Amino acid sequence: MLRILKQLSYLLDFIYKKRCYFCRSSRENKKMCKKCYDTIDFLPPYPVMKILNKQVYSASVYAKNLQKLIRGIKYHNQTELAHFQAKIMYDFWQTLPVSEEKFVIVPVPLHKKRLKDRKYNHMALVAEEFAKFTGYTINDNLIHRIKETKPQYRLSIKEREANLKDAFKVDKSSYDGENLLIIDDILTTGSTLKAMIQTFIDADIYNITAFTTSCTESHAVRQETL
């Protein structure tokens, strides 16, 4: 009986073998094969931006396979890719001296309406996987998105800042002085991170570092300050 069950398991694995989301190869039975993973070009190990005097790091540029990966998780229900997004972040994170410190992970929160529509917070999924790699804990109760904001991609920098004004609220009862690591998928203007960091500072929380999976090309070639 056990032999039959094993044969059935092998047959199911063969029939339902995973294909790489990027090249469609089923050779490795993974959603992202090694060949496609190795196309990710990591940035040098230094901050790409300072926001309110807090360091912001990005692992790579938002392009090609990384762009497809992020969009796949965020918009196309490819939740298994969260593991690979977290691995990209972890592989870069290990190159940074700051990685020797202990952090509590804070994924950028979604408003409850958007969470209901999307069914999941993609960055919460990435945070879970990143925590497995690093051993860090996650605090997703510390900061909440209390304002339903418009999509940011069509807005100017000033419009983004107005859109995010009073968008977040901190519940300091769940904070005990830890170093916070805010994680997000894309750094564009930095408006979302700035709004979150300012909200933390207003609550007298200062031990903050931000880390995004990707950034625009402009951030990769020069450091900016907000």
C-alpha positions as CSV (number, residue, x, y, z in Angstrom):
1,M,0.0,0.0,0.0
2,L,2.8,2.4,0.9
3,R,4.5,1.7,-2.4
4,I,1.3,2.5,-4.3
5,L,1.0,5.8,-2.4
6,K,4.6,6.7,-3.2
7,Q,4.1,6.0,-6.9
8,L,0.9,8.0,-6.8
9,S,2.8,10.9,-5.2
10,Y,5.5,10.8,-7.9
11,L,2.9,10.7,-10.6
12,L,1.1,13.8,-9.2
13,D,4.4,15.6,-8.8
14,F,5.1,14.9,-12.5
15,I,1.7,15.9,-13.7
16,Y,1.5,19.1,-11.6
17,K,5.2,20.0,-11.8
18,K,5.7,23.7,-11.2
19,R,6.9,25.9,-14.1
20,C,9.2,28.9,-13.6
21,Y,7.0,32.0,-13.8
22,F,9.7,33.7,-15.9
23,C,11.0,31.2,-18.5
24,R,8.3,28.5,-18.1
25,S,10.9,25.7,-17.5
26,S,9.7,22.9,-15.3
27,R,13.2,21.4,-14.9
28,E,13.6,22.5,-11.3
29,N,9.9,22.3,-10.2
30,K,10.1,25.9,-8.9
31,K,8.3,29.1,-9.5
32,M,11.6,30.8,-10.1
33,C,14.5,28.7,-11.4
34,K,18.1,29.4,-10.6
35,K,18.8,30.7,-14.1
36,C,16.1,33.4,-13.8
37,Y,17.1,34.1,-10.2
38,D,20.7,34.7,-11.3
39,T,19.5,37.4,-13.7
40,I,18.9,39.7,-10.7
41,D,21.6,42.3,-10.5
42,F,22.2,43.5,-6.9
43,L,23.0,47.1,-6.1
44,P,26.2,48.1,-4.2
45,P,25.8,47.7,-0.4
46,Y,25.1,51.2,0.6
47,P,21.9,53.3,1.1
48,V,20.2,54.6,-2.0
49,M,18.4,57.4,-0.1
50,K,18.0,59.1,3.3
51,I,14.5,60.0,4.4
52,L,14.2,62.2,7.5
53,N,17.8,61.2,8.3
54,K,16.9,57.5,8.2
55,Q,18.8,55.1,5.9
56,V,16.9,53.5,3.0
57,Y,18.4,50.4,1.2
58,S,17.2,48.8,-2.0
59,A,18.3,45.4,-3.2
60,S,18.0,45.9,-7.0
61,V,16.5,48.0,-9.8
62,Y,12.8,47.7,-10.6
63,A,13.2,46.1,-14.1
64,K,13.0,42.9,-16.1
65,N,12.4,39.7,-14.0
66,L,12.3,41.6,-10.7
67,Q,9.6,43.9,-12.0
68,K,7.6,40.8,-13.2
69,L,8.1,39.1,-9.9
70,I,6.8,42.1,-7.9
71,R,3.8,42.6,-10.2
72,G,3.1,38.9,-10.1
73,I,2.7,38.8,-6.3
74,K,1.0,42.2,-6.1
75,Y,-1.6,41.9,-8.9
76,H,-1.7,38.4,-10.2
77,N,-2.1,36.2,-7.1
78,Q,1.4,34.6,-7.5
79,T,1.8,34.4,-3.8
80,E,4.5,31.6,-4.0
81,L,6.8,34.2,-5.4
82,A,6.9,35.9,-2.0
83,H,9.6,33.4,-1.0
84,F,11.8,34.5,-3.9
85,Q,11.3,38.2,-3.3
86,A,12.3,37.7,0.3
87,K,15.4,35.6,-0.8
88,I,16.5,38.5,-3.1
89,M,16.1,40.9,-0.2
90,Y,18.0,38.5,2.2
91,D,20.9,37.9,-0.2
92,F,21.4,41.6,-0.5
93,W,20.8,42.3,3.2
94,Q,23.6,39.9,4.2
95,T,26.1,42.2,2.4
96,L,25.3,45.1,4.7
97,P,27.0,45.8,8.0
98,V,23.7,46.9,9.4
99,S,22.5,43.3,9.0
100,E,24.5,42.3,12.1
101,E,22.0,44.2,14.2
102,K,18.7,42.8,15.4
103,F,15.5,44.2,13.9
104,V,11.7,43.8,14.1
105,I,10.2,43.7,10.6
106,V,7.4,46.2,9.8
107,P,5.8,45.5,6.4
108,V,4.0,48.5,4.8
109,P,0.4,48.1,5.8
110,L,-2.6,48.2,3.5
111,H,-5.9,49.9,4.3
112,K,-8.5,47.5,5.4
113,K,-10.6,48.1,2.2
114,R,-7.7,47.4,-0.1
115,L,-6.8,44.4,1.9
116,K,-10.3,43.1,1.6
117,D,-10.2,43.6,-2.2
118,R,-6.8,42.1,-2.7
119,K,-7.3,39.3,-0.1
120,Y,-3.8,39.6,1.2
121,N,-1.0,42.1,1.9
122,H,1.8,41.1,-0.5
123,M,4.4,42.7,1.8
124,A,3.1,40.8,4.8
125,L,3.7,37.6,2.8
126,V,7.3,38.8,1.9
127,A,7.8,39.7,5.6
128,E,6.9,36.2,6.7
129,E,9.5,34.7,4.3
130,F,12.1,37.3,5.1
131,A,11.7,36.5,8.8
132,K,12.4,32.8,8.1
133,F,15.7,33.8,6.5
134,T,16.8,36.3,9.1
135,G,15.3,35.0,12.3
136,Y,13.8,38.5,12.9
137,T,10.3,38.8,14.3
138,I,7.4,40.7,12.6
139,N,5.3,43.4,14.2
140,D,2.2,44.1,12.0
141,N,0.3,45.7,14.8
142,L,2.6,48.7,15.4
143,I,1.4,50.9,12.6
144,H,-1.9,50.9,10.7
145,R,-3.1,52.5,7.5
146,I,-6.2,54.4,8.6
147,K,-6.8,56.5,5.5
148,E,-7.9,55.0,2.2
149,T,-5.5,56.6,-0.2
150,K,-5.5,56.9,-4.0
151,P,-3.1,54.8,-6.1
152,Q,0.3,56.6,-6.0
153,Y,1.6,55.9,-9.5
154,R,-0.4,58.7,-11.3
155,L,0.3,61.4,-8.7
156,S,3.0,64.0,-8.6
157,I,5.4,64.2,-5.6
158,K,3.3,66.9,-3.9
159,E,0.1,65.0,-4.7
160,R,1.5,61.9,-3.2
161,E,2.5,63.6,0.0
162,A,-1.0,65.2,0.3
163,N,-2.5,61.8,-0.4
164,L,-0.5,60.2,2.4
165,K,-1.1,62.9,5.0
166,D,-2.4,61.4,8.2
167,A,-2.6,58.0,6.4
168,F,-0.9,56.1,9.2
169,K,-1.4,55.7,13.0
170,V,1.0,54.1,15.5
171,D,-0.1,51.8,18.3
172,K,2.9,52.3,20.6
173,S,1.6,49.7,23.1
174,S,3.2,47.0,20.9
175,Y,6.6,48.7,20.8
176,D,9.4,47.9,23.3
177,G,12.4,50.0,21.9
178,E,13.4,47.6,19.2
179,N,15.2,48.5,15.9
180,L,12.5,48.7,13.2
181,L,13.0,47.6,9.7
182,I,10.3,48.9,7.4
183,I,10.0,46.8,4.2
184,D,8.3,47.6,0.9
185,D,8.5,46.4,-2.7
186,I,9.4,49.6,-4.7
187,L,11.1,52.9,-3.9
188,T,10.0,55.5,-6.3
189,T,9.6,59.0,-4.7
190,G,9.9,57.8,-1.2
191,S,6.6,59.4,-0.2
192,T,5.1,56.3,1.5
193,L,8.2,55.6,3.6
194,K,8.5,59.3,4.5
195,A,4.9,59.3,5.8
196,M,5.5,56.1,7.8
197,I,8.8,57.4,9.2
198,Q,7.3,60.7,10.1
199,T,4.4,59.0,11.9
200,F,6.9,56.9,13.9
201,I,9.0,60.0,14.8
202,D,5.8,61.8,15.9
203,A,5.3,58.9,18.3
204,D,8.8,59.2,19.6
205,I,10.1,56.1,17.8
206,Y,13.4,56.8,16.2
207,N,15.3,53.5,15.7
208,I,14.2,53.1,12.0
209,T,15.7,51.6,8.9
210,A,13.9,51.1,5.6
211,F,14.5,48.4,3.0
212,T,12.8,47.9,-0.3
213,T,13.2,45.1,-2.8
214,S,13.7,47.5,-5.7
215,C,14.1,51.1,-6.6
216,T,14.0,53.2,-9.8
217,E,17.1,53.5,-11.9
218,S,17.5,57.1,-10.7
219,H,17.9,56.0,-7.1
220,A,20.5,53.4,-8.1
221,V,22.9,56.1,-9.6
222,R,22.6,58.8,-6.9
223,Q,21.7,59.2,-3.3
224,E,18.9,61.6,-2.4
225,T,17.6,63.1,0.8
226,L,14.0,63.8,1.8
